[in-house]
Amino acid sequence: MNLEELGWDAFFADAFEPHQKNNLIPARVSARHHGPCELFTELGPMGGLPSGKLSDEELPAVGDWVAVRPVPGEMKAMIEAVLPRRTSFTRKEAGTRTVTQVIAANVDTVFVVTAFGFDLNPRRLERYLTSAWDSGAGPVIVVNKSDLADDPEAELLEIEPVVMGVPVHSVSAVTGAGLEALEPYLGMGRTIALLGSSGVGKSTLVNHFAGRELLATSATSAGGRGRHTTSHRELVALPSGAVLLDTPGMRELQLWADEEVLDTTFGEISELAAKCRFSDCSHEQEPGCAVREALSNGALAEERFTSYRKLQRELRALEIRKDNRLRSEARKERARFARSQRKSRW
């Protein structure tokens, strides 16, 4: 396999240099199944198993470049190190734990895939765009199933206030309409992640660009709900030299980002806030608040500001939980150290 077609460049070559003297070779994680991984290497596909010296925080994610030690006589390798990530798409782990989960690593472009009808929702798009901007990758909105839309222009107008300069492409993965507009993103060595709800047609898009039926697809249910057809994240090499990363549909995307990223997702609110009389304006009752003035004269939609506030509260609460977790871990570490000191005195 040609590593350059998989996204290998000078950035990763420099990071890999210290590992060359240890007889390791570079590989890219194409899929992960709990512990074991599937790898792309110049020697061909391999199975990969993370070394025991890697901590939980150091385990590889799909899209990672890793340094591996091939097992003699087998198409298997031990993953000894994970190279630094250029970009990282993360979310909060589902459940009550305050733990980050890496969805995709080293992605150049995020296709935020939605669909005309039940899934084309401005509030959902704001959430996905916030995560996409925070990842460091460039977002592109792909609105699928144009062949089923009664009035696609009217539906696209509804999301216009939230896209803020992000490219929007109306396509049909079934008929092929509009798909040629996505081809410029699929150049050699580029990595594109497809993210979105179940049933919006991500796997059908992958199959189209791969030129063959690689991934299982399923019709959307009569109630409009998507059906999960992708059960794990997987890199797919394309004839164009790009790689696509398909992901399982997500019912809910729990954010894991810094609050500052909202300045990009909600750029017009950030610009208004800069005009407020007070630099720390809360946009509640302060005099000279440009945001409140825009809300009163209709220049800023109430729904848009309400969504901004909701995501802001969510990210601030996440930051508090992160701090509490760090303090808890520090207390446990101090307690372990104290116990070890007492044992050493005995």
N, C-alpha and C positions, 0 to 999 in steps of 0.2 A: 504494500500500500504506500502511496505517496503521501508523506507527512504534510507537505505543503497544502495538498488538497484538503487535509483535515484541519487546517488552521495553524499549522506550525510556522513560526516566524522568528525573527531575531529576538523578540521579547522572551519567548520561551526557551530559545537556544541559549541565551545568556543565563537564564535561571537554571538550566540543566547542566551547565558546564561543570559545577563541582561534583556531579554524580558520575561523570564519564570515567574518572579514574577508578571507580569502584566496579567497573564492568557492568554498569546498568545501561538500559536502553530506554528511550522515551516511548510512551504509549498514551493513547487517549481513551478515557473511560466512555464506552459507547452505551452501556447499560449497567444497572446495579440491582441486585436481588438481595436485599437485606445486607448480608456480608459479602458474598462473592460478586465479582464484577465481570463484565465482558469488555475486552480491550481491542482497539485498533492499533496495530504496530506495523513497521516496515516488513516484518516477517510474516504478516498475516494476522487474522483474528486469533486472539488468545483468551483463555480464562484467567482471571486475576483474583488473587486473595490478598487482602490487606495484611501487612506485617503486624505482628503482635505489639510492636513498639509504637504503633500509631495510636494516639488517644482517640476518644470518641469525637473530639472537636477536629481532629486531623484526618478523619476518614474521607475518602474521595466521594465526589458527587458526579453525576453524569455531565460530561463536557470537560472535566478536569484533565489536565496533562499530568502524568505521573512518571516517576522513575521506577523501573521494574527490573527484577532479576529473573531472566528466563530459567525454567526448570529444564535441565538437560534431557533431551529425548522426548519431551512432551510440549504440546502447545499450551503451556501454562506458565504463569509467572507470579512472583511475589512482588507486591506493591510496597516499595521501601520508602517512598516519599511522594508528597503531592506538591507540584510546582505552584508558585504564587498565581493567584487568579487575576486576570485582567478585569473581568466583570463577574458579578455574582447576583443571581436572582434568588431572593430569599423570601420566606414567609414565616410567621409564627407557627410552630408546631401545633397541630390540632389538639384540643384538650386544654387542661388547666396549667400545664407546665409552661414556664416562660423560657422556651428554648427555640433557637432559630433552626430552620430547616432550609437547606440549600436545594432549590428546585433545579437550577441549571447554572453551569459555570462557563465562563469564557464565551459568552454569547455576544455577537455583534449587533444583531437586530432582533427585536421581539415582535412577532406578529401577534397582536392582541386580536384573536379571532372571535367574532360575535356573529349573529345571524339576524336577518330581517324577521320581524314578528316577535315571538316571545322573549328573545334574548337581548334585543337591542335596547339597552337601558343606560341612560346617562350616568346614573349613580354607580352602576357596576363598572362602567368604563373609567370613571374617576379613580376607583380603587385600583384597577389594573394598571392604569397609567402611572399612578403614584409609585407602585412597586417597580414598574419598568424603568422609570426615570432614576429611581434609587439604585437600581442594579448597575447603572453605567452603560447599558445598551440603549440603542435608539429604538423607540417604539413606532410601530406602524399599525394602524387599525384596518383590519380586513373584515368587511361585512359580507358574510356568505349568504347563500340561498336567495340571490336576487331573482331567480326564476320563480320563486314562490311568493314574492312580494306584490301586494296589490298596488302600493304607491311608494316605491323606494325613495323618490325624491323627498316626499313629506317626512319619511322616517329619518332620513339623513339630516334634514333640517333640525330635528329634535336634538341631535347630538352635537350640532355645530358649535354651540356655546362652550362645550367641554373639551373639544379636541385641541384648541389652542395651537394651531400650526402643525399638528401631527398629521402626516399623510393618511388619507382615508381612501380605501379602495373597495368599490362594490363589485363583488364577483359571484360566480356560481361554479362551485367545484364539480357539479354534475354536468352542466352544459359547456363549461369552459369559458363562459363569458367573463371578460375582464381580467383573466388570469395572466395575460401577457404583461399587464402592468406590474406584476410582482417579480418578473424575471430579472430586472436590474438588481434586485436585492440578493440574488442567488449566484453571485460570482464565485470564482474559484477561491477556496480557502475561507469563505465566509460561513459563519455559523448562525443559524436562524432558529429561534425557539418559538413554538406555537403554543400559546396559552389561551385558555378560555373555558367556558362551561362545557359540560357534556352535551353532545348532540349537535354542536355547531358546525361540524364537518372538518375538524382538524386532520383526522386520519385520511379522509378523502382527498384533502389537499396534498398530503404527503404522497399518497399513491399517484396522484396526477403528475407531480414534479419528478417522482422516481421513474415514471413510465411503466410501472407494473404494480400489481396488487401485492404490496408488502405488508400492509396493516389491515386488520379486520375492521369492517365498517358495519353500521347498524342504522336502520331507519329510526327517526325520532318518534316517540310514542304519540298516540293520538291526543294526549293531554298537553302536548307541547314540551314535555320534559325530555331532556337528553338521556341517552343510554350510554353507559360507560363501555367503550370498546377498547380503549387503551388502558392496560392495567399497570404499566410501569413506564418510566421515562426511558427514551431510546434515541440514540443518534442514528440517522439514516443518511448514507452517502448518496449524493445525486449525480447524474451524468454531467451536470454543469461544473462539478468540482466543489460545490458547496455541500454542507451537511445541514440537515433539518433535525431538530429535536422535538419530537412529539411528546406531549405530557398528558396524563390522565386529566379528565375534566374535573374542575373544582367547584363544589357547591358554594364554598365560601373561601375567600382569600383573606386570611388574617395578616394584617400588615406587620412587617418588621422593618422599620425605616426610621430615619431621623426626621424630626418635624420640619427641618429646613427644606426638604424635598417638596413640601406643599407649595413653596414659592414658585416651583416650575409647573406643577399640575394646575394650580390656580393662579396663573401669572397675572391675570387682570386684578385680582384682589391684592396681590403683592404690590402692584403698581399703585393702586389706590392707597394702600396703607402707608406707602412712602410719602404721601401728600398730607397725611394726618398732622394736626398741630403738635401732638405729642408722639415721640418716637416709640413709647411703650403703650400706645393706645390699645385698649381692649375692644374697641368698636362696640361699646355698650352705651354709655351715657356721656362720654367726654365731649366737650365742645370742640368744634373744628375737625370732626371725624369725617374724612373723605369717604370712607366705606359706608357709613350710615347715610350720608348725603346721596350716594349713588343708589342705595337701596330705596330711598324715599322718592327719587325722581325716575326710577325705573331703569337706570343705566346698568344696574346689577340685579340679577334675578334672585329673589328670596330663596328659591330652591337651591341655587348654586352656593349661596352663602351658608345655608343650613348644612349642606353636605360638607363644606369646608370646615365648619365648626365641629361636625361629627368626627371627621377624620383627625382633626387637631386634638380633640379630647381623647380619641383612641390612642394616638401616638404618645400623648403626654402620660396617659395611664400606663402604657407599655414601658415608658422610661422609668416610671416609679417602680414597676415590678422588676425591671432589670436591676435597679439600684438595690432593692430589697433582697434580690437573689444574691447579688455580690456580697452584701453585708452578711447574709446568712452563711455563705460559703466561707467568708473570712472568719466568722465566729467558730465554725466547725474546724477550720484549719488551726485556729489558736487552741481549741480544746484538744485536738489530736497532739499538737506540740506539747501542751502541758502534761498530757498523759504520758507521752514518751519521756519527758524530763523526769517525772516521778518514778517511772520504771527504771531509768538509768541510775537514779540515786540508790535504789534498792540493790 
